[in-house]
Amino acid sequence: MEEPQRCIRALYTASTVTVYQAYSPEIGLPAARDGRFPGVWKRGRMTWIKPSFLWMMYRSSWGTGVGQETVLAVEIARDGFDWALRNSCLSSYVPGVHADRAGWQRQLRRAPARVQWDPERDLNLQALPYRALQLGLSGEAATRYADEWIVAIRDVTPLAREVHGLVGRGELEAAARLLPEERRYPAGDELLGHLRGQEFGCLRSADAR
């Protein structure tokens, strides 16, 4: 089945969805140990969460990027994730979605979350012809994320290294078997309708399995 151009793909359950972030060990290790971000984590800054494991691998260079040496899988409440989507604004101006650039800028200033679509990646971190979600959280959304939505935090740096090693040896099938099982997330008009004008192709809530 052909992949839709813009669709959220994620590891999720009936009540949670897993997103990925990468931090320095100063932040990442205490977060994984305690299940919450330490005091040095700056909630006043925008934080970007990614449901795509391979996009996180691309962004963090398999967990080797400076300040991104610890890759975290953050399991959060679906209610919170959905709230962020519902209250989001596109991170860039799109004619046909926004009445004008000034209107988009007003939305951007008010919205606690930003949606950005970037090319999804394969195991070789090459761009695929469809997009992966990045969700930026600021203000109220960042506070809720840190204080209310987090269910568990795991350090998946060893997984990143193992998959990277297999890819480096050309063992792509073995590497693929280790990847999180990401499925189309049920995000229809109720969550993304305000971003209409783009083809999401995602399941509606009634289609969730």
N, C-alpha and C positions, 0 to 999 in steps of 0.2 A: 504494500500500500504506500502510495506516495506521501511523503511527509509534508504537512502544511508549512508555509513559509514562516509563520510566527505562531508558536504554540508552546505552552509551558510543559516541559517534560521534567518529571521529578520522581524521587523515591518517596512514597507517601503511604499512609495507612488511613483508617477511617477517621482518626483524630489528629494526626501529625503529618508534617511534611519536613523533609530533610533538605537543608541548604548548606552551602560550603563557604568558608572564609579561610584566609591564610594570614597568620600574624607572626611576629617575632616570638621566640620562646618566652620572653618576658610576659607576654600576654597569653599566648596559646597554651602553654603548659599549665599555668594556674587555672585557666578556664576549663580545660579538660579534667583537671583534678577535682575542682570544686563544683563543676556544673553551672558556673556563672562567670561573667567577666570580672577580672580584678579591677581594683581602683584605678590603675593606670590606663584602663580602657576609657577613651574620651567619648562620652555619650553626647557631647555637644557637636561632634563632627558627623557628617553623613557616613553611614556604614553601608556597604554594598553586599548583598547576599545573592548567591548563585545556586539555583537548584541543579545545575548541570555539573557533574563531577569532572568531566573532561574539559569543560570551559574553565573550571577552576585550575586544572592542571596546566592549561595554556597560560592563564593569567599569572600563575605562580611559578612557571617553569618547573613543574613537578615538585614544588615545594623547595626549590633552591634559590628563589629570588630573594634579594635583600629585604629583610623585614617580613618575609613570607615563608619562613623555614618550618613553621608548624601549621599543618593543614587541619582544619577542624570541620567535622560534620556536626552541624547544629540542628537538632531535632526540635521543631517548634510547633506550637498549636496551630492547626489549620484555621481555626477561627481568627487568629492573629494574622496569619498570612493572607487570608481572604480580606480582612479589614484593610490591610496595606494595599492590596490590589484595588479594592473598591475606592480608596482614597488617594489614588495615584494620579500622576500627570506624566505624559511623555517627556523624556529628558531633552528632546529637541523639537523644534517647530516643524509641523507637517501641514502644508496646505491641504485643505479638504477635511482635516480633522479639527483644526483650530480656525476660528473665524479670521483671525489676523495675528500677527506676531506679538502685538501688544497684549492681546487677550491671553495668548499662551504664556507670556511672561508673568502676567498676573496669577494665572493658575499655578505656575511653577513656584512662585513665592508663597502661595497659600498651602500647597499640597505637602503633606508630611512624607510622601513616598513618590519615587520616580521610577518609571519603567523605561528600560533601555533594551533594545534587541541587538544582539551581536552574533556574528556567524558562529554556529555550533562547530565543534571540532571532532575529528576522528582520533583514533589512537596515536596517529603520528602528529597530532595537533595541527593538521591541515584543515582549512576552512571547508565546511560542508555547505550545500546550497540552501540551507534553511537556518533559522535563527534560534538562539537561546536567550532566555530571560536573565537580565540583571535587574535587581530590585534595590533601589537606594532608599535608605530609611534615615530620616532626620527628625529633629524635634520630638513631637509626641510619639511618632512611630519608633524612633530609636529607643526612647525610654520604655515604651511598652515591650519592645523586643527584648531588651536587657532584663526588665523586671518582671514581666508577666508571661511572655510567650514561650520562653525556653523550657523544654522538657528534659533534654539531656545534651551534653556536649562530649564528643569523642575525638580523640586525636587519631586521624587517619593518615598521618605522615608515613607510617610503615606500609600502608596499602599503596600510597602514591609511589613509594620507592620500589615496591615489588612489581607493580604494573609497569613502571618505567623500565625496570630491568628486563622484563619479558619483552617489551616492545623493542628495546635496544638489541636483543638477541634475535629479533624477527619472529618471536613466538606470539603472534597476534591473537590466535584463537585462545591460547591459554590466558593472555592478558584480558581478552574480552569476557571470559568467564568470571573474572574477579570484579568486574565493574558493578556498581549498584544498579539494581533493576529500576530504571527510570521509565515511567509510563506517562502518557498524556494526562495532564492534570485537568480535572473537570472545572474549567473556568470559562463559562459562557457569558452571555450579555450581562448577567447580574453582576459580574465582577469586572468585566472588561468592556462593557457596552459604551462607557464614556470615552473609550479610546477608539470608537468606531471610525471606519475609514481604512482600516488595515484588515487583512485577512488573517484571522487567528486560527481558525480550523480546529479549535479545542473542543473537547467534549463538554456538553452541558451537564449541570449537576445531576440531572435525572439519569444520565448515562454512566455515572460513576460505578465502578465495580469494587 
